[in-house]
Amino acid sequence: MLPLLVCVMAAPFVRDFNVGTSKNMEVGFMFMFFVTTATGIYAVISSLGSLPSWLPPLGNAICILVLLLAPLVIPMAEKIREVLLNGEIMKVSVEKNAGGNQVERIESGMEDVDGDHRRGNDQVISVKEDIGAMSMLKRVDFWLYFFVYFSGATLGLVYLNNLGQIAESRGFSGTSSLVSLSSSFGFFGRLLPSFLDYFLQRRRYLISRPACIAASMAPMAGAFFLLLNSTNISLYISTAIIGVCTGAITSISVSTTTDLFGTKNFSVNHNIVVANIPIGSFIFGYSAALNYRREDDGDGTCMGLQCYRNTFIIWGSLCLFGTFLALVLYTRLRKFYSRK
């Protein structure tokens, strides 16, 4: 209900602006990145109950609110800078020449800002092709991409959704800390690709998106097989790896959909891609439930590593197969990314 209310309140203020680029873009990005990282770290610490005892709940809420409102500093600072620049640019001095004519001269010492905006407008984001949903469904690249996401991000989300029952079946009592761990690493997994992509592009390095997805899925497959170990440390390590890899794939997939199928029909195309999330949740969740009931004690509960052993083997194998599909997609798109 809260997200709906926020959207309704924010919708009247949404506008489409052609902002171009700014010299302060890097400063704004770095500020946004550090604020986001600090918010995530603080949320993790507070959820684990590691805050100082002298900090009351109200103080905790105020700290979270300040961190959430901190990104507003960027547009406010940009607006103040714009007002100051306009004040300097619009200074008019009137000079009288020898003939008595008045000449108005605009002191435009900041004209390089306009040049930055013009150069920003000239930048073009290249895509493989700009197609609609029906044409996309006929592409081999789409089905490769679809099953890569199906056996990667969707599989990771199913694991995270069943994390409580998995921990309980292993006799692990710190379920809340495990959930906090998965949420925090999922958050940083979503944040990391954008950070790397920004700085690599500034240095004219471009990494193939399918290659990034393959690099994220390989350790996830290893994490599923690591869960066959009964120790608690393996549960922590596997959950952290699956969380960060799932978050990274989810973030990278947005850019991948744009690269492969264009921006014109992005919303429809990407919704078709992520439609495999409910499909995969049903298939993987139901199969895991079947394996769980097959090993239960007759009363509907199962305790021990055997409850999810077959499930983890299946999930790890599917993730390895998805890694192979991601490499196939990388091979097919290697020429496109080398030209881009």
C-alpha positions as a printed Julia matrix, in Angstrom:
340×3 Matrix{Float64}:
  0.0     0.0     0.0
  2.85    2.38    0.85
  4.54    2.16   -2.6
  1.16    2.92   -4.22
  0.68    6.03   -2.06
  4.21    7.24   -2.82
  3.65    6.79   -6.57
  0.35    8.69   -6.42
  1.98   11.56   -4.53
  5.04   11.72   -6.81
  3.26   11.31  -10.17
  2.08   14.98  -10.49
  5.69   16.18  -10.16
  7.17   13.9   -12.82
  8.41   15.76  -15.91
 10.45   14.84  -18.96
 13.57   17.0   -19.09
 16.39   17.04  -21.6
 19.24   17.64  -19.17
 22.16   16.64  -21.39
 25.36   16.16  -19.42
 27.05   18.15  -16.74
 30.61   18.49  -15.54
 29.38   17.66  -12.07
 27.81   14.35  -13.14
 30.68   12.33  -11.71
 30.47   14.18   -8.4
 26.72   13.57   -8.23
 27.13    9.9    -9.11
 29.81    9.36   -6.49
 27.71   11.13   -3.86
 24.7     9.0    -4.79
 26.79    5.83   -4.69
 28.24    6.56   -1.24
 24.84    7.55    0.17
 23.29    4.36   -1.19
 26.13    2.24    0.19
 25.91    3.93    3.58
 22.14    3.37    3.64
 22.59   -0.32    2.88
 25.31   -0.79    5.49
 23.3     1.05    8.14
 20.18   -0.98    7.34
 22.14   -4.23    7.65
 23.71   -3.2    10.98
 20.36   -2.08   12.38
 18.6    -5.26   11.25
 21.27   -7.4    12.93
 20.79   -5.48   16.19
 24.39   -4.24   16.28
 23.57   -0.57   16.88
 24.83    1.11   20.07
 22.53    0.61   23.05
 22.34    4.36   23.69
 20.65    4.98   20.32
 16.86    4.96   20.88
 14.41    3.62   18.27
 13.43    7.19   17.36
 17.08    8.04   16.7
 17.37    4.97   14.49
 14.31    6.06   12.5
 15.69    9.59   12.13
 19.04    8.27   10.85
 17.28    6.11    8.24
 15.1     9.07    7.18
 18.13   11.34    6.78
 19.9     8.75    4.63
 16.79    8.24    2.48
 16.41   12.0     1.93
 20.12   12.61    1.32
 19.88   12.05   -2.49
 17.69   15.17   -2.69
 20.88   17.16   -2.11
 21.94   16.44   -5.71
 19.02   18.13   -7.55
 18.99   20.96   -4.99
 22.71   21.63   -5.52
 22.29   21.44   -9.3
 19.38   23.88   -9.18
 21.36   26.36   -7.05
 24.29   26.04   -9.45
 21.98   26.67  -12.4
 20.55   29.8   -10.78
 24.02   31.15  -10.04
 25.2    30.46  -13.59
 22.15   32.14  -15.1
 22.83   35.16  -12.92
 26.35   35.44  -14.32
 25.41   34.74  -17.91
 22.63   37.31  -18.01
 24.75   40.2   -16.81
 24.4    42.96  -19.35
 26.74   45.86  -19.59
 25.9    48.84  -21.68
 28.76   50.59  -23.35
 28.72   53.79  -25.3
 30.93   53.87  -28.32
 32.27   56.94  -30.04
 29.11   57.33  -32.17
 26.86   57.37  -29.13
 25.26   54.01  -29.96
 24.58   51.66  -27.1
 25.85   48.11  -27.46
 24.59   45.36  -25.19
 27.16   42.76  -24.37
 26.33   39.54  -22.54
 29.15   38.3   -20.4
 29.09   34.6   -21.12
 32.15   33.31  -19.38
 30.28   30.08  -18.67
 29.4    29.18  -22.26
 31.29   25.92  -21.92
 28.37   24.61  -19.87
 26.08   24.96  -22.89
 28.71   23.19  -24.93
 28.64   20.31  -22.48
 24.86   20.05  -22.87
 25.11   20.11  -26.65
 27.75   17.43  -26.62
 25.59   15.39  -24.27
 22.68   15.57  -26.69
 24.88   14.23  -29.47
 25.6    11.0   -27.58
 23.72    8.04  -29.0
 23.2     4.76  -27.21
 23.64    1.94  -29.73
 21.36   -1.09  -29.6
 21.37   -4.29  -31.62
 17.86   -3.7   -32.97
 14.76   -1.81  -31.87
 11.91   -4.31  -32.12
  8.54   -5.07  -30.58
  7.36   -8.04  -28.56
  6.19  -10.21  -31.46
  9.44   -9.8   -33.36
 11.42  -10.4   -30.18
  9.71  -13.75  -29.58
 10.98  -14.94  -32.96
 14.63  -14.28  -32.11
 16.95  -17.07  -30.96
 18.78  -14.53  -28.79
 15.58  -13.88  -26.84
 15.04  -17.54  -25.94
 18.68  -17.94  -24.95
 18.38  -14.84  -22.79
 15.03  -15.99  -21.38
 16.38  -19.34  -20.17
 19.58  -17.73  -18.91
 17.48  -15.5   -16.66
 15.23  -18.45  -15.82
 18.12  -20.56  -14.54
 19.95  -17.64  -12.93
 18.09  -14.77  -11.29
 14.78  -16.64  -11.04
 16.45  -19.65   -9.45
 18.24  -17.4    -6.98
 14.98  -15.67   -6.03
 13.32  -19.04   -5.41
 16.16  -20.01   -3.07
 15.92  -16.72   -1.17
 12.13  -17.08   -0.88
 12.54  -20.55    0.65
 15.49  -19.58    2.83
 13.54  -19.79    6.09
 12.4   -23.36    5.54
 15.82  -24.38    4.24
 17.49  -23.04    7.38
 14.89  -24.68    9.6
 15.35  -28.05    7.96
 19.09  -27.86    8.66
 18.45  -27.1    12.34
 19.83  -23.57   11.99
 18.41  -21.15   14.57
 19.69  -17.8    13.24
 17.16  -17.47   10.44
 16.69  -13.72   10.91
 20.41  -13.01   10.55
 20.51  -15.23    7.46
 17.63  -13.34    5.86
 19.34  -10.03    6.65
 22.53  -11.36    5.08
 20.74  -12.39    1.88
 18.92   -9.04    1.64
 22.09   -7.01    2.17
 24.15   -8.96   -0.36
 21.28   -8.81   -2.84
 21.25   -5.03   -2.4
 24.98   -4.67   -2.97
 24.77   -7.1    -5.88
 22.31   -4.75   -7.6
 24.52   -1.76   -6.87
 27.89   -3.16   -7.98
 27.23   -3.56  -11.77
 26.12    0.06  -12.2
 29.21    1.28  -10.35
 31.59   -0.81  -12.46
 29.76   -0.01  -15.7
 29.96    3.73  -15.06
 33.71    3.82  -14.53
 34.55    1.29  -17.22
 32.62    3.26  -19.83
 34.37    6.46  -18.81
 37.65    4.72  -19.54
 36.29    3.41  -22.85
 36.12   -0.2   -21.68
 33.01   -2.15  -22.54
 32.2    -5.56  -21.09
 29.65   -7.81  -22.77
 26.46   -8.09  -20.68
 26.06  -11.83  -21.36
 29.65  -12.32  -20.23
 28.84  -10.48  -16.99
 25.79  -12.69  -16.47
 27.87  -15.83  -17.09
 30.48  -14.61  -14.6
 27.71  -14.12  -12.02
 26.05  -17.48  -12.61
 29.18  -19.62  -12.31
 29.77  -18.88   -8.59
 26.02  -19.24   -7.96
 26.16  -22.8    -9.29
 29.09  -23.51   -6.98
 27.11  -22.06   -4.06
 24.26  -24.53   -4.62
 26.68  -27.45   -4.54
 28.35  -25.98   -1.44
 24.97  -26.25    0.32
 25.46  -30.03    0.26
 27.86  -29.42    3.13
 26.04  -29.53    6.47
 28.06  -26.82    8.27
 26.53  -23.44    9.12
 29.44  -21.54    7.56
 28.67  -23.13    4.18
 25.07  -21.95    4.57
 26.25  -18.4     5.25
 28.73  -18.38    2.36
 26.28  -19.89   -0.12
 23.51  -17.47    0.86
 25.83  -14.48    0.47
 27.02  -15.67   -2.96
 23.51  -16.43   -4.21
 22.26  -13.08   -2.9
 24.95  -10.96   -4.55
 24.82  -12.91   -7.84
 21.03  -12.76   -8.03
 21.11   -9.01   -7.4
 23.82   -8.5   -10.01
 21.99  -10.5   -12.7
 18.76   -8.62  -11.97
 20.57   -5.32  -12.43
 22.51   -6.36  -15.55
 19.39   -7.75  -17.23
 17.85   -4.28  -17.56
 20.77   -3.13  -19.72
 20.85   -6.43  -21.57
 17.21   -6.11  -22.63
 17.94   -2.6   -23.9
 21.04   -3.7   -25.82
 19.34   -6.64  -27.51
 15.85   -5.33  -28.25
 16.03   -1.53  -28.07
 14.49    1.19  -25.96
 11.28    1.91  -27.85
  9.38   -1.11  -26.48
 11.59   -1.72  -23.46
  8.82   -1.9   -20.84
  6.86   -4.56  -22.71
  9.94   -6.52  -23.76
 11.47   -6.63  -20.3
  8.18   -7.61  -18.68
  8.04  -10.58  -21.05
 11.58  -11.55  -20.02
 10.85  -11.36  -16.29
  7.6   -13.27  -16.77
  9.73  -16.33  -16.14
  9.92  -15.33  -12.44
  6.4   -16.52  -11.54
  6.79  -19.48  -13.9
 10.1   -20.47  -12.33
  8.81  -19.83   -8.81
  6.01  -22.31   -9.42
  8.15  -24.97  -11.12
 11.17  -24.77   -8.81
  9.11  -24.26   -5.68
  6.77  -27.16   -6.43
  9.64  -29.52   -7.27
 11.44  -28.53   -4.06
  8.23  -29.17   -2.09
  7.91  -32.63   -3.65
 11.48  -33.52   -2.67
 10.86  -32.12    0.8
  7.72  -34.22    1.36
  9.47  -37.31    0.03
 12.0   -37.02    2.86
  9.67  -35.9     5.67
  9.0   -37.84    8.87
  5.33  -38.44    8.13
  4.1   -35.38   10.0
  4.79  -32.89    7.19
  8.16  -31.73    8.56
 11.64  -32.76    7.52
 14.87  -32.29    9.44
 18.31  -32.91    8.04
 20.46  -32.26    5.0
 18.59  -34.84    2.93
 15.48  -32.6     2.8
 16.97  -30.4     0.09
 19.92  -32.46   -1.13
 18.33  -33.47   -4.44
 16.9   -29.98   -4.86
 20.33  -28.35   -4.51
 21.85  -30.81   -6.98
 19.11  -30.01   -9.52
 19.38  -26.26   -8.94
 23.17  -26.31   -9.22
 23.01  -28.32  -12.45
 20.43  -25.93  -13.92
 22.61  -22.99  -12.97
 25.59  -24.59  -14.71
 23.43  -25.14  -17.79
 22.35  -21.48  -17.64
 26.01  -20.47  -17.47
 26.62  -22.45  -20.65
 23.66  -20.71  -22.34
 25.03  -17.33  -21.26
 28.36  -18.2   -22.89
 26.53  -19.2   -26.08
 24.71  -15.86  -26.04
 28.03  -14.09  -25.45
 29.52  -15.83  -28.48
 26.58  -14.84  -30.67
 26.76  -11.18  -29.57
 30.52  -10.77  -29.44
 30.68   -8.85  -32.73
 27.88   -6.52  -31.63
 29.62   -5.58  -28.37
 32.98   -5.18  -30.12
 31.41   -2.61  -32.5
 29.48   -0.88  -29.73
